[in-house]
Amino acid sequence: MASFAPFSRSFRFLRRSAHESPVVFYSVVLGLIGPVMVLTIPPIRKSLGYLPPERFPTSYPLPNRPRRPVSGYEDD
C-alpha cells in the first residue's frame, strides 16, 4: 500500500521547478506575495503607530480682495 504524501510531492515539484525554470517559479512566488501583502501590511503599520501624511492642498487659496489688472508687462 502506497503512502499518501501530497505535501512531499508538492515540495518536490516546487524544488524541481525552482531549479529548472527559476524565472517562472519566482515570478509566481512574487505574484502570490503581492495580494497577501495588500491584506496584511496596513494592519501591521496601524498597530505600529503609523500615521498617514496630511493631504496636500489641491487648489491655491485666492486672496479676499478685488483683482487688479496687471500693467507694464504687455508685449506691444
N, C-alpha and C positions, 0 to 999 in steps of 0.2 A: 504494500500500500504506500503510495507516494504521499509525502507530507505536503500540506498546503502552506505555501510561503509567498504570498503576493508581494509583501514588502521587500523581501530579499531579492525577488526578481525585478521589482521596480528599481531598487537601488542599483542592481547590476546594469539595468538598461540605462539609467541616468549616468552612471560612471562611464559606460561604453560610449554613449553619445557625447559626453564631455570630452572624451579623447578623440573620437573620430570626426566630430564636427563642432568644435568649441564655439564658433561664432553663432551658430543657431542655438546651441544649448544656453549660452549666456544671454543671448537676446531674449529668449523665452523667460529665463530667470528674472532679468531686469523688467521685462514686461509684466510679470506677475507681482513683482515687488511694488510697482508704482501704485496700483489701486489700494494695496494694503497700507501703504504709507499715507495715502489721502485720508483713510479712515482712522489711522492711529496717531499721526503726528499732531493734529490740532488739539486733541485732549491732553496729550503729554505736554505740549507747550503751555496750555492753560494751567495745568497743575503745577508747572514750574514758575508761574507768575509772569508769563509773557503778556505784555500789553501791546495791542496793535497801535501803530503810529496814528497820529491825528490826520484826518483827511485834509489835503491841501485845498485852498480855495480854487474854485473853477471859474470865478469871474473877478474882475477888478472892481473894487468899490468906487463908485462915482462920487465926486465931491458934491456937497449940498449947496451949490451956488449956480447962478446962470452961466452958461458958456459964452465966452467971448471969441470972436473970430480971430484967427492968427493973422498978423500983418507983418510985412517986411521980408517974407520968405518966398514970394512969388517968383516964377521964372520969367516973367515978362520983361 
